[in-house]
């Protein structure tokens, strides 16, 4: 009891210490914003040089004095870090300090089919609640309510936000929060619609591709649906056409938040809903070409991030894999944060069933989450009820041990009549470029829907 009280007291102290001025940060003069950013950069670089094995070895080998890294421009002298490097050696990027040893592990399989493991320290996780005020400011303005609004989350079982919420409940006295309902995208669409109509949320939050499919399906079936005041997506993308369709047909403003397991705060859309403002003082973003060189505004390239607040897994110049470009124009909303546009993700296909229902690829992905011995999978739909499953595990006995449970779980999703031909396949271990874990070669006549952007 005493330890629980101490944790929550400490947690609320961290929130209250970081809360003042958060809604004003996006409007600071550039010089003030850069001062905040570079101060955090200097602290995290020196911390990494002292306590993070990868950077300690790097700085020693290349004779880099961490004190020479004074601003984000100095990050250009450090090498870029690939996802495969972190995925294969996650412990090298975790601090050996008490912050690192007591940090919280988060894991996701990701779009390549391989698990990613990133630790977040307790302090930065708690402070993230305060940082969120910048994004909540946009939501409450469009919602027309600062307190007491109803919020519905459409997610998937075991997603990381459940773990974050559980952490907040354990470490803080829960402040005034929106009334919240959480539903799984694995539920039938009729059940989802019924819950929306009964709860009548002011805000619906979910993964972008699912929300697009939901509203397209509602429109095609002429189903009655309570329209929220705001739609917010994160986790994966929504097509530009889908966003335009929802805003025009349903008259709902669509917002997005850009985040990743490697950085919980990267960017967010404002009331203008055109580009994404970057949390410059929390996560430095640069965009590079195929040679790793910085690109000019308007030129597309790969997103590279440096998390400036996380003292669990420290990532500097980390290649996130997304494609984007810096916006050429200044946003008229008044925020001084830099903006990116044309954010692209990878794409998975939607599974369409014989009864014309559909299954989001995240539901398929959940079957494999937690089965860490399964290194990669590819699920292919050839016909309405005929599927092919390729699995790469650490060895054949591991595959044979898991395959029975995997097929049972998949038939529970797809229906008992689903024919699934499965096999062990080593060739899935190569070529990460355009790998697609879920492929549908079947589209029912007259059915046009988006692919799910990951």
N, C-alpha and C positions, 0 to 999 in steps of 0.2 A: 504493500500500500504506500509506504513512504517513498519507495523508488519510483512508483508510478506518479506520485504527486510531484516529485523532483523533476522527472522528465517533462511533465506538462508545464510546470512553472518555467523551466529552462526554454522549452519550445515557444511558449508565448512571449518570453523575453526576446528571443531571436526575431520572431515575427514583428513585434512592436518596435524593435530597434531598427528594422529594415523598412518598415511600412511608410514612415513620413516621406512625402515628396515623390512616391513612386509614380503617381499619375502625372506629375510634372516632368519627370525625366525625359519622356519622348519629345518635350518641347524646349529642352535646354538649348542654350547657344552651343554651337559646335565645339567651341573651345572648352566649355565646361564638360561636355559629353566625352570629348577625347581625353580630358584629364582623368575622369573616372575610369575610362577604359584602360588607359595606359598604366594607371596605378594598379589596377587589378592584374594586368599582364605582368608587370614587374614582380608582384608578389607570387603569382603562380609559377613563373619561370624559375625563380630562386627556390621555391618550394620543390619543384620538379627536380632541379639539379641536386638538391640535398637528399630527397626521400624517394624518388621514383627510379627504379633500376634502369629502365630504358634511357631516360634522359641523363642520369648520372654517368652512364657509360658513354653516351653520345657526346656530352660536353667534354668529358675527359679525353676521349679519343680524338676529337676534332679541336681540342684546346680552345673551347669556347668559354669565355667568362660570362656567366649568367648576368652579371651586372652590366654587361654591354647591351643587353636586350632591354631597351628603354621605351620603345614604342612599337606599335604593330608593324611598322615598316621593317623593323629588325627581324621579324619572323621570316622574312624572305631569305635570310641567311641559314635557316634551319631546313632540313629535308622534309619532304612531304611523307606522311605516314599512311600506308595502304591499309585497307580493311583486313586483308589477309594476314598482315603482320600482327594486328591486334587480336584477330580471331584465333590465330595459332598460338600466341603467347600472351594471353590477357594478363597474367600475373606480372609481366614486366612493366606494365603501365599503372599498376596499383601501388599507391604510396605505402611505404613501410612505417609511416608515422602512425600515431594513435588514430588520427582521422581515417587513414586508409584501412587500418586493422579493424576498426569498428564500422566501416562503411557497409551500405546495403547493396546486395547484388541484384541487378536486373538483367533479364535475359530475353532475347527475341531471336527467332530463327531467321528473320529477314528475307529479302526478295531472292537471295541467291540459294536459299535452302540450307545454309550453314548457320549454326547458332552464333549470336553475338552476345558477349558478356561484358557488362560495364557496371562498375561500382560507383555509387554516389554517397558522399559523406553526409552525415546527419545534419550538420549545420547548413549546407547548401540546399538540402531537401526542404528543411523548414523555411529557409529564406525564400525559397521558390514560391511559397504561399504569398509573401508580400510582393514579389516581383510580378505575380499574376494580376495585380491591380491595374497594370498598364493595359492588359488585354480586356479585363473586366470593364474598364472605363468605356471601351467601344461598345461592348455588349449592352451595358445598362443604358447608354445613350439611345441606341436603336430600339431597345426594349421599352424604354420609357419608364423603367422602374429601377431604383437603386437597391431596394430590399424587397423581399417577399415574392420574387418572381418564381415561377415554376420551371423546372429544368428537367428534361428527359434525355438520358444517355442511351444511345443504341450502339452497343459494343459487342464483344465476343468473349466467351468464357476464358478466364485466366489472363485477360489483358493486363498490362502493367499498371494501368490507372487504379485497378483494384488494390494493388500492393501499395501504391502511393497513398490512397485514401486510408487504408488500414494503418499506415505509418503515421499519418496526421492525427488519426483518432488516438493513437497510443502516445503521441508526443505533444499534443496541444489540447487545451480546452477548446472544444469546437465553438467558433464564433457563430454569429448569425449567418446562416447559409440559405441558399435557395431551397425550396421544397424540391426534392430530387427523387426521380424514379429511374432505375437502370434496367434495361431489357437487352436480351441477347439477339444478335442478328440470325442466330440459328432457329429462332422461333418462326412459325408460319407468318406470312405477311398479313393474313387476316387478323391474327392475334395482335400483331404490332399496331395495325391501324385501330383496332378496337381499344387498345390501351391508350393510344394517343387521343382518341375521341373522349375517353372517360377521364383522363388526367388533365387534358387541355393545357399542355405546357406553353409557356411563353417563349422558351428557348428549347430547341432540339439540337443535341450534340451527337456526332457520330463520325464514322469513317466515311470519307468523301464518296467513294465509289458506291457504297451501299445506299447512302442517302439519295444519290442520283437515281439509282435503280428503283428505290422505293417510290419516289415521286413520279417517275416515268410510268411505273406500273399502276399507281393510283390513277393517273390521268388516262391511261389506256383502258382501264376497267371502269372509268367513271365512278370510282368509289368515293363516298363522302369521307372527307378528312378535315379534322380541325387544323387550321393553319396557324403555326406559331408566329410570333413577331420577329424572330430571328432564327436562322439556321446557321450552325457552326460546324465545320468539319475539320478534322485533323487526322493524323495517322497515315492517310494515303490521299491521293488526289481526286479531284472531280474535274471532268472535262469542261472546257470553256463553254461548249455547247450545252452541257448539262446545267451549268450554273446559270446561263442565260435563259434556258428553258424554265427553271424553277422561279427565277426572279420575274419573268414575264408572265408565265401562266398562273403562278400561285401568289405573285406579288409579295414574296418573302425575301428580304435582304439576306444574302449568303456571305458569311464571313469564313475565314480560314485561319488556322494557327499552324505555324511551321515548327515542328519539333522532331526530335529523334531520341533514341535511347542514349546516344552519346551526348546530347545536350537537350535538356527539357525546355529551354527557351532559346529559340533561334529567331523567329519572326512572326508577324501577325498582320492581318489586314485591318485597315481603318474604315471609317464610315464611307470613304470613297469607293472601297472594294475593288481597286484596280491592281495595285502592287502590294508587296509585302514589306513592312517596315522591319528592319533588323534590330534586335536588342544589342546594339553595338557594345555596350559596357558589360554585357554578360557573356556574349559569344561573338568573337571576331569572325567575320566571314570574308573570304576572298574567293574570286572565281578565276580559274586557270585554264589554259589551253592544253593540248595534248602533250606539250613539252614541259608543263608545269609553270609556265610563265603567266603573270597576271594579264587579264584581258581588259580592254577599254569598255566603258558603259555601252550597252546595246549589243555587245558581242557575247554569244553564248559560250559557256564553258562549264567545267566541273566545279561544284561547290566544295570548298575546303574550309573547315571550321577549327577554331581554337576555343575550347570551353574555358572561360576565365574565372569560374567560380567553383567548380567541382574539385575537391581535394581527395576524392576516392580514386577513380581512374582518371589520370591526367592525360589529355589529348591536345597536342599542339600541331597545327598544320595537318589535321586529319582529313583524308579524302572521303567525303561523305557519299559520293557516287551520284548525287542528283545533278541535273543540268539546269542552269539558270543564267540570267544576265542581269547586270546592274541596270536599274532604270535610268533613262536619259533625262527625264523630266522630274522636277521637284513636285511632290504631292501637295495639292492645295489645302490639305487638312491642317497644315501648320506644324506638323511634327518634323523635327530636324533629323531624325534617324534616317540613315541611308536605306534605299529600297531596292528590292530585286523584283524582276518580272520574268515571265515565261518559264516558271518553274515546271520542270518535267519529272516524271517518275517512271518506273518500270511498269509493265502492264501484264496482268493476269487475265485469263478469260473467265467468263461467267458460265456456270454449268446450267443448262436448260434441261429440265426433266420432262418425261413423256406427258405429264398432266399440265404442262406449260408453266409450272412453277419454276423458280430458279434457286440456285445455291451459290452464295457468295464464296469466292475462293478462300477467304479467311476461315470459313467453317471447315474446309478441307485441311487447311494449314494447321488448325487446332488439333487434328487427329495426331499430328506428328510432334507437336510441342510437348516437351517433357520426356520424349523418347530420345535421349541424347545419343544413344548408340546408333540411331539412324542418322547418318551424316547428310544425306540428301535424298530427295524424292522428286519424281515427275509423274503427274497424274493426267492422263489423256482421255478425253471423251471422244469416241468414234461415232457412236449412235446414241439415241436417247437413253438406252439402258445398257450400253456396252462400253466398258472402260478398260484402260490399260494402265498398270501401275509399275513403275520402275523404281527400285530402291537401291541406294548405295549405302551399305552399313560397313562397320569396321571389318566384318568377316561374314561368311555364309552362315555359320551357326547363330550369329546374332540376328541375321535376317530371319532365319527359320523360327527363332524364339519369339519374334515380335509379329510376324506376318498374320497369324491367326487373329490376334486382338485388333490389328489395324483393319483387316477386312471386315470384321464385325462392326467396328466403329463406323466405317465408311458405308456399310449397308444400312446402318441405323439412320444415316443422313440421306442416302440416295434411294432407299427403299429395298425391301428384301429381294425384289426381282432383278436387282442390278447384277450384271455379269462383269466380274472384275478379273482380268488376267494379270497376274503379278509375277515379277521375276526380279532376281538380284542382278544389278547392272553396274559394273565398275565404271563405264564410260561417263556416268553422271558426275564423276569427280573432276572432270576437266572443263575448261572454258567457262569462265564466269560472266563473260561479256553480256550476252543477250539471253541468258538462261531463263526459261519460263517454267516454274514448277507446276502450274495448272494450265492445260491447253484444252480448248474445246474445238473440235473439228465439225461440230454439229450446231446448226442454227435452225430452229423451226421456221417454217414458211410464214412470212409476214411479221416475224419478230425481229425488231431492230433495237438493240440495247448497247450501252457502252461496255467497253472492257474496263476492268477494274485497275486503276492506276495505283501502283504500290510505291 
